[in-house]
Amino acid sequence: MKRREFINLLGGVSLTWPLAARAQQTTMPRIGFLSSASAAAYKPYVSAYRIGLNEAGFVEDRNIAIDFR
């Protein structure tokens, strides 16, 4: 009887392990903004893009990151 309980325990742990690992991932989505122009040239576009992200429920540095290059 103890062998069956042990096998059931191992089976249960192996089924729930991927769910626990997936729940711990807290990576923030990242958007890359690439441009060869100066920062002043695309500043109006960046501000409009941030407004659009805010309307969609994304706030920079809270639930989304933007990288400028």
Gaussian input, Z-matrix of N, CA and C with variables (Angstrom, degrees):
# hf/3-21g

backbone

0 1
 N
 C     1     B1
 C     2     B2     1     A1
 N     3     B3     2     A2     1     D1
 C     4     B4     3     A3     2     D2
 C     5     B5     4     A4     3     D3
 N     6     B6     5     A5     4     D4
 C     7     B7     6     A6     5     D5
 C     8     B8     7     A7     6     D6
 N     9     B9     8     A8     7     D7
 C    10    B10     9     A9     8     D8
 C    11    B11    10    A10     9     D9
 N    12    B12    11    A11    10    D10
 C    13    B13    12    A12    11    D11
 C    14    B14    13    A13    12    D12
 N    15    B15    14    A14    13    D13
 C    16    B16    15    A15    14    D14
 C    17    B17    16    A16    15    D15
 N    18    B18    17    A17    16    D16
 C    19    B19    18    A18    17    D17
 C    20    B20    19    A19    18    D18
 N    21    B21    20    A20    19    D19
 C    22    B22    21    A21    20    D20
 C    23    B23    22    A22    21    D21
 N    24    B24    23    A23    22    D22
 C    25    B25    24    A24    23    D23
 C    26    B26    25    A25    24    D24
 N    27    B27    26    A26    25    D25
 C    28    B28    27    A27    26    D26
 C    29    B29    28    A28    27    D27
 N    30    B30    29    A29    28    D28
 C    31    B31    30    A30    29    D29
 C    32    B32    31    A31    30    D30
 N    33    B33    32    A32    31    D31
 C    34    B34    33    A33    32    D32
 C    35    B35    34    A34    33    D33
 N    36    B36    35    A35    34    D34
 C    37    B37    36    A36    35    D35
 C    38    B38    37    A37    36    D36
 N    39    B39    38    A38    37    D37
 C    40    B40    39    A39    38    D38
 C    41    B41    40    A40    39    D39
 N    42    B42    41    A41    40    D40
 C    43    B43    42    A42    41    D41
 C    44    B44    43    A43    42    D42
 N    45    B45    44    A44    43    D43
 C    46    B46    45    A45    44    D44
 C    47    B47    46    A46    45    D45
 N    48    B48    47    A47    46    D46
 C    49    B49    48    A48    47    D47
 C    50    B50    49    A49    48    D48
 N    51    B51    50    A50    49    D49
 C    52    B52    51    A51    50    D50
 C    53    B53    52    A52    51    D51
 N    54    B54    53    A53    52    D52
 C    55    B55    54    A54    53    D53
 C    56    B56    55    A55    54    D54
 N    57    B57    56    A56    55    D55
 C    58    B58    57    A57    56    D56
 C    59    B59    58    A58    57    D57
 N    60    B60    59    A59    58    D58
 C    61    B61    60    A60    59    D59
 C    62    B62    61    A61    60    D60
 N    63    B63    62    A62    61    D61
 C    64    B64    63    A63    62    D62
 C    65    B65    64    A64    63    D63
 N    66    B66    65    A65    64    D64
 C    67    B67    66    A66    65    D65
 C    68    B68    67    A67    66    D66
 N    69    B69    68    A68    67    D67
 C    70    B70    69    A69    68    D68
 C    71    B71    70    A70    69    D69
 N    72    B72    71    A71    70    D70
 C    73    B73    72    A72    71    D71
 C    74    B74    73    A73    72    D72
 N    75    B75    74    A74    73    D73
 C    76    B76    75    A75    74    D74
 C    77    B77    76    A76    75    D75
 N    78    B78    77    A77    76    D76
 C    79    B79    78    A78    77    D77
 C    80    B80    79    A79    78    D78
 N    81    B81    80    A80    79    D79
 C    82    B82    81    A81    80    D80
 C    83    B83    82    A82    81    D81
 N    84    B84    83    A83    82    D82
 C    85    B85    84    A84    83    D83
 C    86    B86    85    A85    84    D84
 N    87    B87    86    A86    85    D85
 C    88    B88    87    A87    86    D86
 C    89    B89    88    A88    87    D87
 N    90    B90    89    A89    88    D88
 C    91    B91    90    A90    89    D89
 C    92    B92    91    A91    90    D90
 N    93    B93    92    A92    91    D91
 C    94    B94    93    A93    92    D92
 C    95    B95    94    A94    93    D93
 N    96    B96    95    A95    94    D94
 C    97    B97    96    A96    95    D95
 C    98    B98    97    A97    96    D96
 N    99    B99    98    A98    97    D97
 C   100   B100    99    A99    98    D98
 C   101   B101   100   A100    99    D99
 N   102   B102   101   A101   100   D100
 C   103   B103   102   A102   101   D101
 C   104   B104   103   A103   102   D102
 N   105   B105   104   A104   103   D103
 C   106   B106   105   A105   104   D104
 C   107   B107   106   A106   105   D105
 N   108   B108   107   A107   106   D106
 C   109   B109   108   A108   107   D107
 C   110   B110   109   A109   108   D108
 N   111   B111   110   A110   109   D109
 C   112   B112   111   A111   110   D110
 C   113   B113   112   A112   111   D111
 N   114   B114   113   A113   112   D112
 C   115   B115   114   A114   113   D113
 C   116   B116   115   A115   114   D114
 N   117   B117   116   A116   115   D115
 C   118   B118   117   A117   116   D116
 C   119   B119   118   A118   117   D117
 N   120   B120   119   A119   118   D118
 C   121   B121   120   A120   119   D119
 C   122   B122   121   A121   120   D120
 N   123   B123   122   A122   121   D121
 C   124   B124   123   A123   122   D122
 C   125   B125   124   A124   123   D123
 N   126   B126   125   A125   124   D124
 C   127   B127   126   A126   125   D125
 C   128   B128   127   A127   126   D126
 N   129   B129   128   A128   127   D127
 C   130   B130   129   A129   128   D128
 C   131   B131   130   A130   129   D129
 N   132   B132   131   A131   130   D130
 C   133   B133   132   A132   131   D131
 C   134   B134   133   A133   132   D132
 N   135   B135   134   A134   133   D133
 C   136   B136   135   A135   134   D134
 C   137   B137   136   A136   135   D135
 N   138   B138   137   A137   136   D136
 C   139   B139   138   A138   137   D137
 C   140   B140   139   A139   138   D138
 N   141   B141   140   A140   139   D139
 C   142   B142   141   A141   140   D140
 C   143   B143   142   A142   141   D141
 N   144   B144   143   A143   142   D142
 C   145   B145   144   A144   143   D143
 C   146   B146   145   A145   144   D144
 N   147   B147   146   A146   145   D145
 C   148   B148   147   A147   146   D146
 C   149   B149   148   A148   147   D147
 N   150   B150   149   A149   148   D148
 C   151   B151   150   A150   149   D149
 C   152   B152   151   A151   150   D150
 N   153   B153   152   A152   151   D151
 C   154   B154   153   A153   152   D152
 C   155   B155   154   A154   153   D153
 N   156   B156   155   A155   154   D154
 C   157   B157   156   A156   155   D155
 C   158   B158   157   A157   156   D156
 N   159   B159   158   A158   157   D157
 C   160   B160   159   A159   158   D158
 C   161   B161   160   A160   159   D159
 N   162   B162   161   A161   160   D160
 C   163   B163   162   A162   161   D161
 C   164   B164   163   A163   162   D162
 N   165   B165   164   A164   163   D163
 C   166   B166   165   A165   164   D164
 C   167   B167   166   A166   165   D165
 N   168   B168   167   A167   166   D166
 C   169   B169   168   A168   167   D167
 C   170   B170   169   A169   168   D168
 N   171   B171   170   A170   169   D169
 C   172   B172   171   A171   170   D170
 C   173   B173   172   A172   171   D171
 N   174   B174   173   A173   172   D172
 C   175   B175   174   A174   173   D173
 C   176   B176   175   A175   174   D174
 N   177   B177   176   A176   175   D175
 C   178   B178   177   A177   176   D176
 C   179   B179   178   A178   177   D177
 N   180   B180   179   A179   178   D178
 C   181   B181   180   A180   179   D179
 C   182   B182   181   A181   180   D180
 N   183   B183   182   A182   181   D181
 C   184   B184   183   A183   182   D182
 C   185   B185   184   A184   183   D183
 N   186   B186   185   A185   184   D184
 C   187   B187   186   A186   185   D185
 C   188   B188   187   A187   186   D186
 N   189   B189   188   A188   187   D187
 C   190   B190   189   A189   188   D188
 C   191   B191   190   A190   189   D189
 N   192   B192   191   A191   190   D190
 C   193   B193   192   A192   191   D191
 C   194   B194   193   A193   192   D192
 N   195   B195   194   A194   193   D193
 C   196   B196   195   A195   194   D194
 C   197   B197   196   A196   195   D195
 N   198   B198   197   A197   196   D196
 C   199   B199   198   A198   197   D197
 C   200   B200   199   A199   198   D198
 N   201   B201   200   A200   199   D199
 C   202   B202   201   A201   200   D200
 C   203   B203   202   A202   201   D201
 N   204   B204   203   A203   202   D202
 C   205   B205   204   A204   203   D203
 C   206   B206   205   A205   204   D204

   B1=1.4619
   B2=1.5318
   B3=1.3057
   B4=1.4573
   B5=1.5217
   B6=1.3165
   B7=1.4596
   B8=1.5260
   B9=1.3089
   B10=1.4727
   B11=1.5247
   B12=1.3016
   B13=1.4633
   B14=1.5272
   B15=1.3330
   B16=1.4589
   B17=1.5274
   B18=1.3187
   B19=1.4637
   B20=1.5244
   B21=1.3153
   B22=1.4695
   B23=1.5278
   B24=1.3147
   B25=1.4548
   B26=1.5254
   B27=1.3258
   B28=1.4580
   B29=1.5262
   B30=1.3083
   B31=1.4652
   B32=1.5132
   B33=1.3152
   B34=1.4599
   B35=1.5094
   B36=1.3367
   B37=1.4630
   B38=1.5218
   B39=1.3355
   B40=1.4646
   B41=1.5244
   B42=1.3260
   B43=1.4650
   B44=1.5174
   B45=1.3218
   B46=1.4626
   B47=1.5215
   B48=1.3148
   B49=1.4624
   B50=1.5240
   B51=1.3582
   B52=1.4730
   B53=1.5278
   B54=1.3171
   B55=1.4627
   B56=1.5138
   B57=1.3241
   B58=1.4617
   B59=1.5234
   B60=1.3072
   B61=1.4670
   B62=1.5135
   B63=1.3173
   B64=1.4584
   B65=1.5207
   B66=1.3100
   B67=1.4592
   B68=1.5224
   B69=1.3283
   B70=1.4466
   B71=1.5198
   B72=1.2993
   B73=1.4547
   B74=1.5181
   B75=1.3185
   B76=1.4624
   B77=1.5262
   B78=1.3185
   B79=1.4530
   B80=1.5220
   B81=1.2948
   B82=1.4553
   B83=1.5307
   B84=1.3347
   B85=1.4645
   B86=1.5296
   B87=1.3343
   B88=1.4583
   B89=1.5239
   B90=1.3224
   B91=1.4609
   B92=1.5250
   B93=1.3059
   B94=1.4560
   B95=1.5166
   B96=1.3281
   B97=1.4600
   B98=1.5211
   B99=1.3236
   B100=1.4619
   B101=1.5178
   B102=1.3298
   B103=1.4515
   B104=1.5237
   B105=1.3206
   B106=1.4615
   B107=1.5272
   B108=1.3213
   B109=1.4633
   B110=1.5290
   B111=1.3107
   B112=1.4620
   B113=1.5340
   B114=1.3158
   B115=1.4652
   B116=1.5251
   B117=1.3258
   B118=1.4634
   B119=1.5338
   B120=1.3155
   B121=1.4632
   B122=1.5214
   B123=1.3026
   B124=1.4665
   B125=1.5211
   B126=1.3266
   B127=1.4573
   B128=1.5357
   B129=1.3521
   B130=1.4657
   B131=1.5279
   B132=1.3281
   B133=1.4630
   B134=1.5257
   B135=1.3240
   B136=1.4609
   B137=1.5174
   B138=1.3128
   B139=1.4708
   B140=1.5272
   B141=1.3148
   B142=1.4714
   B143=1.5262
   B144=1.3142
   B145=1.4653
   B146=1.5246
   B147=1.3294
   B148=1.4719
   B149=1.5243
   B150=1.3312
   B151=1.4696
   B152=1.5250
   B153=1.3305
   B154=1.4604
   B155=1.5202
   B156=1.3313
   B157=1.4598
   B158=1.5255
   B159=1.3394
   B160=1.4667
   B161=1.5161
   B162=1.3197
   B163=1.4651
   B164=1.5310
   B165=1.3336
   B166=1.4593
   B167=1.5312
   B168=1.3378
   B169=1.4572
   B170=1.5138
   B171=1.3280
   B172=1.4508
   B173=1.5212
   B174=1.3300
   B175=1.4559
   B176=1.5209
   B177=1.3228
   B178=1.4607
   B179=1.5231
   B180=1.3069
   B181=1.4640
   B182=1.5283
   B183=1.3213
   B184=1.4581
   B185=1.5233
   B186=1.3391
   B187=1.4595
   B188=1.5270
   B189=1.3249
   B190=1.4651
   B191=1.5303
   B192=1.3239
   B193=1.4662
   B194=1.5282
   B195=1.3370
   B196=1.4626
   B197=1.5206
   B198=1.3282
   B199=1.4661
   B200=1.5168
   B201=1.3119
   B202=1.4689
   B203=1.5189
   B204=1.3179
   B205=1.4663
   B206=1.4896
   A1=111.44
   A2=118.17
   A3=120.70
   A4=111.13
   A5=117.06
   A6=120.13
   A7=110.15
   A8=118.03
   A9=121.61
   A10=110.93
   A11=117.91
   A12=121.09
   A13=110.61
   A14=116.12
   A15=120.20
   A16=110.82
   A17=117.53
   A18=121.30
   A19=110.36
   A20=118.40
   A21=121.43
   A22=111.08
   A23=116.70
   A24=120.46
   A25=110.72
   A26=117.38
   A27=120.59
   A28=111.73
   A29=116.93
   A30=120.60
   A31=111.71
   A32=117.54
   A33=120.81
   A34=112.54
   A35=116.53
   A36=120.53
   A37=110.37
   A38=116.73
   A39=118.99
   A40=111.43
   A41=118.24
   A42=120.27
   A43=112.60
   A44=117.82
   A45=119.95
   A46=112.97
   A47=119.51
   A48=122.35
   A49=112.52
   A50=120.75
   A51=119.22
   A52=112.73
   A53=118.29
   A54=120.47
   A55=111.33
   A56=117.40
   A57=120.52
   A58=110.60
   A59=117.71
   A60=120.26
   A61=110.96
   A62=118.17
   A63=121.57
   A64=111.05
   A65=118.16
   A66=121.51
   A67=111.85
   A68=118.63
   A69=120.92
   A70=113.51
   A71=118.24
   A72=120.14
   A73=109.85
   A74=115.71
   A75=120.54
   A76=110.40
   A77=116.29
   A78=118.88
   A79=110.26
   A80=115.59
   A81=121.70
   A82=109.09
   A83=117.76
   A84=118.71
   A85=110.38
   A86=115.77
   A87=121.05
   A88=109.06
   A89=116.15
   A90=122.97
   A91=107.69
   A92=116.07
   A93=120.48
   A94=110.44
   A95=117.18
   A96=122.41
   A97=107.19
   A98=116.46
   A99=121.86
   A100=110.46
   A101=116.43
   A102=120.76
   A103=109.33
   A104=115.29
   A105=119.16
   A106=111.58
   A107=117.09
   A108=121.38
   A109=109.90
   A110=115.92
   A111=119.90
   A112=109.61
   A113=115.55
   A114=120.54
   A115=111.98
   A116=117.33
   A117=120.78
   A118=111.38
   A119=118.17
   A120=121.17
   A121=112.39
   A122=117.83
   A123=119.36
   A124=112.98
   A125=117.98
   A126=121.44
   A127=113.41
   A128=120.90
   A129=119.55
   A130=112.69
   A131=116.43
   A132=119.62
   A133=111.41
   A134=115.54
   A135=119.84
   A136=110.70
   A137=117.54
   A138=119.32
   A139=110.92
   A140=117.67
   A141=120.30
   A142=110.47
   A143=116.90
   A144=121.12
   A145=110.63
   A146=116.82
   A147=120.56
   A148=111.24
   A149=116.83
   A150=120.21
   A151=110.10
   A152=116.49
   A153=120.29
   A154=112.44
   A155=117.11
   A156=120.11
   A157=111.39
   A158=116.27
   A159=119.67
   A160=111.67
   A161=117.41
   A162=120.68
   A163=111.47
   A164=116.35
   A165=120.85
   A166=111.95
   A167=116.86
   A168=120.35
   A169=114.69
   A170=117.69
   A171=121.21
   A172=109.91
   A173=116.53
   A174=122.28
   A175=107.15
   A176=115.42
   A177=120.38
   A178=110.69
   A179=116.50
   A180=127.01
   A181=113.16
   A182=118.65
   A183=119.79
   A184=110.41
   A185=117.12
   A186=119.32
   A187=113.29
   A188=117.16
   A189=121.93
   A190=108.60
   A191=116.49
   A192=121.14
   A193=108.24
   A194=115.58
   A195=121.53
   A196=107.46
   A197=115.68
   A198=121.46
   A199=109.45
   A200=115.88
   A201=121.97
   A202=108.76
   A203=116.55
   A204=122.00
   A205=109.57
   D1=-38.26
   D2=-178.76
   D3=-67.47
   D4=-32.75
   D5=179.43
   D6=-64.57
   D7=-41.93
   D8=179.29
   D9=-65.09
   D10=-40.32
   D11=178.08
   D12=-63.60
   D13=-40.53
   D14=179.36
   D15=-65.28
   D16=-42.91
   D17=178.55
   D18=-64.37
   D19=-40.14
   D20=176.70
   D21=-64.04
   D22=-38.31
   D23=178.46
   D24=-64.99
   D25=-45.52
   D26=178.21
   D27=-62.32
   D28=-39.75
   D29=178.06
   D30=-64.70
   D31=-40.74
   D32=178.68
   D33=-66.33
   D34=-40.52
   D35=178.90
   D36=-66.02
   D37=-41.32
   D38=-178.27
   D39=-67.85
   D40=-26.63
   D41=177.98
   D42=-79.40
   D43=-32.82
   D44=-177.40
   D45=-91.05
   D46=-13.48
   D47=-178.60
   D48=-58.25
   D49=-48.51
   D50=179.64
   D51=-62.69
   D52=-33.18
   D53=179.06
   D54=-67.07
   D55=-40.58
   D56=179.14
   D57=-68.21
   D58=-38.81
   D59=179.43
   D60=-67.40
   D61=-38.03
   D62=179.72
   D63=-69.03
   D64=-33.64
   D65=-177.82
   D66=-71.09
   D67=-22.46
   D68=-177.10
   D69=-86.21
   D70=-8.96
   D71=-179.38
   D72=-77.59
   D73=118.91
   D74=-179.02
   D75=-124.22
   D76=42.48
   D77=179.27
   D78=-73.28
   D79=141.28
   D80=-179.22
   D81=-90.71
   D82=133.61
   D83=175.69
   D84=-60.96
   D85=145.68
   D86=-175.27
   D87=-128.31
   D88=133.25
   D89=177.54
   D90=-112.02
   D91=133.05
   D92=177.56
   D93=-102.17
   D94=130.85
   D95=178.76
   D96=-115.75
   D97=109.43
   D98=-176.96
   D99=-108.76
   D100=134.90
   D101=177.86
   D102=-157.29
   D103=143.91
   D104=176.72
   D105=-95.62
   D106=-5.61
   D107=179.82
   D108=-84.73
   D109=171.54
   D110=177.69
   D111=-71.88
   D112=162.23
   D113=-177.67
   D114=-63.45
   D115=-33.25
   D116=-179.29
   D117=-68.47
   D118=-27.70
   D119=-177.43
   D120=-70.28
   D121=-32.76
   D122=-177.47
   D123=-111.14
   D124=13.76
   D125=-179.75
   D126=-60.20
   D127=-41.73
   D128=178.47
   D129=-64.20
   D130=-33.01
   D131=179.80
   D132=-70.82
   D133=-37.86
   D134=179.06
   D135=-66.63
   D136=-41.66
   D137=179.59
   D138=-66.24
   D139=-38.76
   D140=177.05
   D141=-66.69
   D142=-36.97
   D143=178.67
   D144=-65.77
   D145=-41.19
   D146=177.72
   D147=-64.67
   D148=-39.14
   D149=177.51
   D150=-62.59
   D151=-42.89
   D152=177.61
   D153=-63.24
   D154=-39.48
   D155=176.51
   D156=-64.69
   D157=-40.76
   D158=178.03
   D159=-63.09
   D160=-38.67
   D161=177.88
   D162=-65.97
   D163=-29.07
   D164=179.10
   D165=-84.74
   D166=-3.51
   D167=177.08
   D168=98.88
   D169=10.34
   D170=179.10
   D171=-103.27
   D172=131.40
   D173=178.50
   D174=-119.73
   D175=126.42
   D176=-177.19
   D177=-60.55
   D178=137.46
   D179=-179.66
   D180=69.23
   D181=1.79
   D182=172.91
   D183=-108.48
   D184=-52.13
   D185=178.53
   D186=-132.17
   D187=10.45
   D188=174.18
   D189=-157.68
   D190=148.51
   D191=179.10
   D192=-122.26
   D193=141.31
   D194=178.58
   D195=-119.27
   D196=125.65
   D197=176.76
   D198=-105.59
   D199=126.88
   D200=179.29
   D201=-104.50
   D202=129.73
   D203=177.83
   D204=-134.76

